[in-house]
């Protein structure tokens, strides 16, 4: 009988948790500058659970985007759906994390599927938060496949063909929070699936050109901002589910008492 009770409770618990079973789940909205934007929960982005704000900040220099993200919380009004509770693991919003600064270029992904990538630049890199979103969660392909062949593109989306619940991603490059050199910061390009680096500002671009004597000069290209925040999201069982759970347990206890009398 105890075994039966455990099985029933387990099955009903699964029913309670289906609200966050999908890797990407809309858990609410946030009001920002007069509009509402989705809060999209990713339950496993390189071992961490995070929430994306479905808002793309206009092109700007790297440090300006860092400042925008870190000060975002005070400008948001949250509307978390009643079926979820959220505990923020990061103190503030931020730009996405990116690992690896070794300057090695590649496209083969992770052939061993062990989570270890031997390069930091290129394509099919899912160990960055934006790379994981682009390739793994949204299921997009980059310019290069893992076998070295290339894909053709169609404007204006290029390779950002699948956006899921996102409505405001743009096929262009976004800044990460990782500084690369005195002149550059790491970036992820949502148009091509390319993980690389870009000069951080106009002043950094000018200094880069001067140091390396580049002619023609590299032109400064401002990037977009996409905010992310570590969070733990817990589903709140719906009343119908709780009623089902209660009814099942009451029925089971009643059956057990009846069984004992025989």
C-alpha positions as CSV (number, residue, x, y, z in Angstrom):
1,X,0.0,0.0,0.0
2,X,2.8,2.4,0.8
3,X,4.3,1.8,-2.6
4,X,1.0,2.6,-4.2
5,X,0.8,5.9,-2.3
6,X,4.3,6.8,-3.4
7,X,3.5,6.2,-7.0
8,X,0.3,8.2,-6.9
9,X,2.0,11.1,-5.2
10,X,4.8,11.0,-7.7
11,X,2.5,11.0,-10.6
12,X,0.5,14.0,-9.3
13,X,3.8,15.8,-8.5
14,X,4.8,15.4,-12.1
15,X,1.5,17.1,-13.1
16,X,2.3,20.0,-10.8
17,X,5.7,20.5,-12.5
18,X,4.8,20.3,-16.1
19,X,4.6,24.1,-16.2
20,X,8.4,24.4,-16.4
21,X,9.1,21.1,-18.2
22,X,10.0,22.9,-21.4
23,X,13.5,24.4,-21.6
24,X,12.1,27.9,-22.5
25,X,9.0,29.1,-20.7
26,X,7.3,32.4,-20.6
27,X,6.8,33.1,-16.8
28,X,5.5,36.6,-17.0
29,X,6.2,40.1,-18.4
30,X,8.0,43.2,-17.3
31,X,6.9,46.8,-18.1
32,X,9.7,48.9,-19.5
33,X,9.4,52.3,-21.0
34,X,5.7,52.0,-21.5
35,X,5.6,48.5,-23.1
36,X,5.4,45.0,-21.8
37,X,8.1,42.5,-22.6
38,X,8.2,38.8,-22.0
39,X,10.3,37.2,-19.2
40,X,11.5,33.9,-20.7
41,X,12.9,31.2,-18.4
42,X,15.6,28.9,-19.5
43,X,15.9,26.1,-16.9
44,X,19.3,24.8,-18.0
45,X,21.7,27.2,-19.7
46,X,25.2,25.6,-19.2
47,X,24.2,24.3,-15.8
48,X,22.4,27.5,-14.7
49,X,18.8,28.6,-14.7
50,X,18.3,32.1,-16.1
51,X,15.6,34.5,-17.3
52,X,15.9,36.5,-20.5
53,X,14.2,39.8,-20.9
54,X,12.8,39.9,-24.5
55,X,14.0,43.4,-25.2
56,X,16.8,44.4,-27.4
57,X,18.6,47.6,-26.3
58,X,19.5,49.9,-29.2
59,X,23.1,49.8,-30.6
60,X,25.7,51.4,-28.3
61,X,29.2,51.0,-27.1
62,X,30.1,48.1,-24.8
63,X,30.4,50.0,-21.5
64,X,27.1,51.7,-22.2
65,X,25.4,48.4,-22.6
66,X,27.0,47.1,-19.4
67,X,25.6,50.1,-17.5
68,X,22.2,49.7,-19.1
69,X,21.9,46.1,-18.1
70,X,23.1,46.6,-14.5
71,X,20.7,49.4,-13.9
72,X,17.7,47.8,-15.6
73,X,16.0,46.4,-12.5
74,X,15.0,49.8,-11.1
75,X,13.2,50.6,-14.4
76,X,11.1,47.4,-14.6
77,X,7.7,46.6,-13.2
78,X,7.2,42.8,-13.0
79,X,4.1,40.8,-13.7
80,X,5.0,37.2,-12.8
81,X,2.2,34.8,-13.8
82,X,0.3,33.3,-10.8
83,X,1.5,29.8,-11.7
84,X,5.1,30.7,-11.0
85,X,7.3,32.0,-8.2
86,X,10.7,33.5,-9.0
87,X,13.8,33.8,-6.8
88,X,16.5,35.9,-8.4
89,X,19.9,34.4,-8.1
90,X,21.7,37.4,-9.6
91,X,21.5,40.7,-7.7
92,X,21.0,42.6,-11.0
93,X,20.4,42.1,-14.7
94,X,23.6,41.7,-16.8
95,X,24.9,41.0,-20.2
96,X,25.3,37.3,-21.0
97,X,28.4,35.3,-19.9
98,X,30.9,34.0,-22.4
99,X,33.8,31.6,-21.6
100,X,37.1,31.3,-23.3
101,X,39.5,33.9,-24.5
102,X,42.1,31.7,-26.3
103,X,41.6,33.2,-29.7
104,X,41.3,29.7,-31.4
105,X,38.8,29.6,-34.3
106,X,36.7,26.6,-35.2
107,X,33.3,25.3,-36.2
108,X,33.2,21.6,-35.1
109,X,31.1,22.2,-32.0
110,X,31.5,19.6,-29.2
111,X,32.1,16.2,-31.0
112,X,32.6,14.3,-27.7
113,X,29.5,15.8,-26.2
114,X,31.4,16.4,-23.0
115,X,30.8,20.1,-22.6
116,X,34.4,21.0,-23.5
117,X,35.1,23.2,-26.5
118,X,38.6,23.5,-27.9
119,X,38.1,27.0,-29.4
120,X,36.5,30.3,-28.4
121,X,35.8,31.9,-31.7
122,X,33.7,30.7,-34.5
123,X,30.4,28.7,-34.9
124,X,28.4,26.0,-33.1
125,X,29.7,27.2,-29.7
126,X,26.9,26.4,-27.2
127,X,29.0,27.0,-24.0
128,X,28.2,30.7,-24.0
129,X,24.8,31.8,-22.8
130,X,23.8,33.4,-26.2
131,X,25.3,30.5,-28.1
132,X,23.2,28.0,-26.1
133,X,20.1,30.1,-26.7
134,X,20.8,30.4,-30.5
135,X,21.8,26.8,-31.2
136,X,20.4,24.6,-28.5
137,X,17.2,26.2,-27.3
138,X,16.0,27.9,-30.5
139,X,17.5,25.3,-32.9
140,X,19.1,27.6,-35.4
141,X,22.0,26.8,-37.7
142,X,25.0,29.1,-38.2
143,X,26.9,29.9,-41.4
144,X,29.2,26.9,-40.8
145,X,27.9,23.4,-39.9
146,X,29.9,21.2,-37.7
147,X,31.4,19.3,-40.7
148,X,32.7,22.5,-42.2
149,X,30.1,22.9,-44.9
150,X,28.3,26.2,-45.2
151,X,24.6,27.2,-45.2
152,X,22.9,29.7,-47.5
153,X,21.0,32.6,-46.0
154,X,17.9,34.6,-46.8
155,X,17.6,38.3,-45.8
156,X,16.5,39.9,-43.6
157,X,16.5,37.1,-40.9
158,X,19.8,35.5,-42.2
159,X,20.2,32.5,-39.9
160,X,17.9,33.7,-37.1
161,X,15.0,31.7,-38.5
162,X,13.7,30.3,-35.2
163,X,13.0,32.8,-32.4
164,X,10.5,30.7,-30.2
165,X,8.7,33.0,-27.8
166,X,11.1,35.8,-28.4
167,X,9.7,38.7,-30.4
168,X,12.5,41.3,-30.2
169,X,15.7,39.5,-31.2
170,X,17.5,41.1,-34.1
171,X,19.8,39.4,-36.7
172,X,22.9,41.4,-35.6
173,X,25.6,41.1,-33.0
174,X,25.1,41.5,-29.2
175,X,27.7,42.3,-26.6
176,X,28.6,39.8,-23.9
177,X,30.0,40.9,-20.5
178,X,33.4,39.5,-21.2
179,X,36.2,42.0,-22.0
180,X,38.8,40.6,-24.4
181,X,41.6,43.2,-24.7
182,X,42.0,46.9,-23.9
183,X,40.3,47.4,-27.3
184,X,37.7,44.6,-27.6
185,X,34.9,42.8,-25.9
186,X,33.4,39.4,-26.8
187,X,30.2,39.3,-28.9
188,X,27.7,36.9,-30.4
189,X,26.2,37.5,-33.8
190,X,22.5,36.4,-34.0
191,X,22.6,36.8,-37.8
192,X,25.3,34.2,-38.4
193,X,25.7,32.3,-35.2
194,X,29.3,33.6,-34.9
195,X,31.0,34.1,-31.6
196,X,33.8,36.7,-31.8
197,X,35.1,40.1,-30.6
198,X,34.5,43.7,-31.5
199,X,36.1,47.0,-30.6
200,X,34.3,48.4,-27.5
201,X,33.9,52.0,-28.5
202,X,35.0,54.7,-30.9
203,X,38.0,55.6,-28.7
204,X,39.0,51.9,-28.5
205,X,38.7,51.6,-32.2
206,X,40.9,54.6,-32.8
207,X,43.5,53.3,-30.4
208,X,43.4,49.8,-32.1
209,X,44.0,51.4,-35.5
210,X,46.8,53.5,-34.2
211,X,48.6,50.6,-32.5
212,X,48.4,48.2,-35.4
213,X,48.8,50.8,-38.1
214,X,45.7,49.7,-40.0
215,X,44.9,51.3,-43.3
216,X,42.1,51.4,-44.2
217,X,41.1,51.7,-40.6
218,X,38.7,49.5,-38.7
219,X,35.4,51.2,-38.3
220,X,33.6,51.3,-34.9
221,X,30.4,49.2,-35.0
222,X,28.1,49.6,-32.0
223,X,26.4,46.4,-30.8
224,X,23.0,45.6,-29.2
225,X,22.2,44.7,-25.6
226,X,20.3,41.7,-24.3
227,X,19.7,41.3,-20.6
228,X,19.8,38.1,-18.6
229,X,19.5,37.3,-14.9
230,X,20.1,34.1,-12.9
231,X,16.8,32.9,-11.3
232,X,15.1,29.9,-9.8
233,X,11.5,29.4,-11.0
234,X,9.1,27.2,-9.1
235,X,5.7,26.3,-10.5
236,X,2.7,26.9,-8.2
237,X,0.2,24.0,-8.5
238,X,-3.1,25.1,-10.0
239,X,-6.2,24.6,-7.9
240,X,-7.5,21.8,-10.1
241,X,-4.3,19.9,-9.7
242,X,-4.3,20.4,-5.9
243,X,-8.0,19.2,-5.9
244,X,-6.9,16.1,-7.9
245,X,-4.1,15.5,-5.5
246,X,-6.3,15.8,-2.4
247,X,-9.1,13.7,-3.9
248,X,-6.6,11.0,-4.8
249,X,-5.1,10.9,-1.4
250,X,-8.5,10.9,0.4
251,X,-9.7,8.1,-1.9
252,X,-6.5,6.1,-1.2
253,X,-6.8,6.5,2.5
254,X,-10.4,5.5,2.4
255,X,-9.6,2.4,0.4
256,X,-6.8,1.5,2.8
257,X,-9.2,1.8,5.8
258,X,-11.8,-0.4,4.0
259,X,-9.1,-2.9,3.2
260,X,-8.0,-3.1,6.8
261,X,-11.5,-3.9,8.0
262,X,-11.8,-7.0,5.8
